[in-house]
Amino acid sequence: MKKYILRPGILLSIVTAGIALSSCEKVDEVPPYKESSSTKVYKLPDPTIMTAEETAELKAIKAEYEAAVNNN
């Protein structure tokens, strides 16, 4: 009875180890660099000045954050 359990167990272990060892390949984490013949230049949009309401809201959020951090 042990032979019927032991042989498939060993065979299964060998197959599992073979699969595990053969699946370990070196992975290139960085995509390959390709030189482009494109002459496109990407430009960031021009910055806009915040309105008085946006400035007041930002200052309120910053004051709330500062109060929460300093109370610890």
C-alpha positions as CSV (number, residue, x, y, z in Angstrom):
1,M,0.0,0.0,0.0
2,K,2.9,2.4,0.8
3,K,4.3,1.8,-2.7
4,Y,1.1,3.0,-4.3
5,I,1.2,6.2,-2.3
6,L,5.0,6.7,-2.3
7,R,5.7,6.5,-6.0
8,P,3.1,9.0,-7.2
9,G,4.2,11.3,-4.3
10,I,7.8,11.2,-5.4
11,L,6.8,11.6,-9.1
12,L,4.6,14.6,-8.2
13,S,7.4,16.2,-6.2
14,I,9.9,15.8,-9.1
15,V,7.4,17.2,-11.6
16,T,6.6,20.2,-9.2
17,A,10.3,20.9,-8.6
18,G,11.0,20.7,-12.4
19,I,8.2,23.2,-13.2
20,A,9.3,25.5,-10.4
21,L,12.9,25.5,-11.5
22,S,12.2,25.9,-15.2
23,S,9.8,28.8,-14.6
24,C,12.6,30.9,-13.0
25,E,13.9,33.1,-15.9
26,K,15.6,36.4,-15.7
27,V,13.0,39.2,-16.1
28,D,14.0,42.5,-17.6
29,E,12.2,45.0,-15.3
30,V,13.0,48.0,-17.6
31,P,11.4,48.1,-21.0
32,P,13.8,48.3,-23.9
33,Y,14.9,51.8,-24.9
34,K,14.0,52.8,-28.5
35,E,15.3,55.9,-30.2
36,S,12.4,57.7,-31.8
37,S,12.7,59.7,-35.0
38,S,9.8,61.8,-33.8
39,T,10.5,65.5,-33.3
40,K,7.5,66.1,-31.0
41,V,8.2,68.3,-28.0
42,Y,5.8,68.0,-25.1
43,K,5.1,71.3,-23.5
44,L,3.4,71.6,-20.1
45,P,0.5,73.9,-19.9
46,D,1.1,77.4,-18.8
47,P,0.5,77.9,-15.0
48,T,-2.6,79.8,-14.0
49,I,-2.9,82.2,-11.0
50,M,-5.3,81.1,-8.3
51,T,-8.3,83.2,-7.6
52,A,-8.9,84.7,-4.1
53,E,-11.4,81.9,-3.3
54,E,-9.0,79.2,-4.2
55,T,-6.2,80.9,-2.2
56,A,-8.5,81.2,0.8
57,E,-9.5,77.5,0.5
58,L,-5.9,76.4,0.2
59,K,-4.9,78.4,3.3
60,A,-7.8,77.0,5.3
61,I,-6.8,73.4,4.4
62,K,-3.1,74.2,5.2
63,A,-4.1,75.7,8.6
64,E,-6.3,72.7,9.4
65,Y,-3.4,70.4,8.5
66,E,-0.9,72.4,10.6
67,A,-3.3,72.4,13.6
68,A,-3.8,68.6,13.3
69,V,0.0,67.9,13.1
70,N,1.0,70.3,15.9
71,N,-1.6,68.9,18.3
72,N,0.2,65.5,18.5
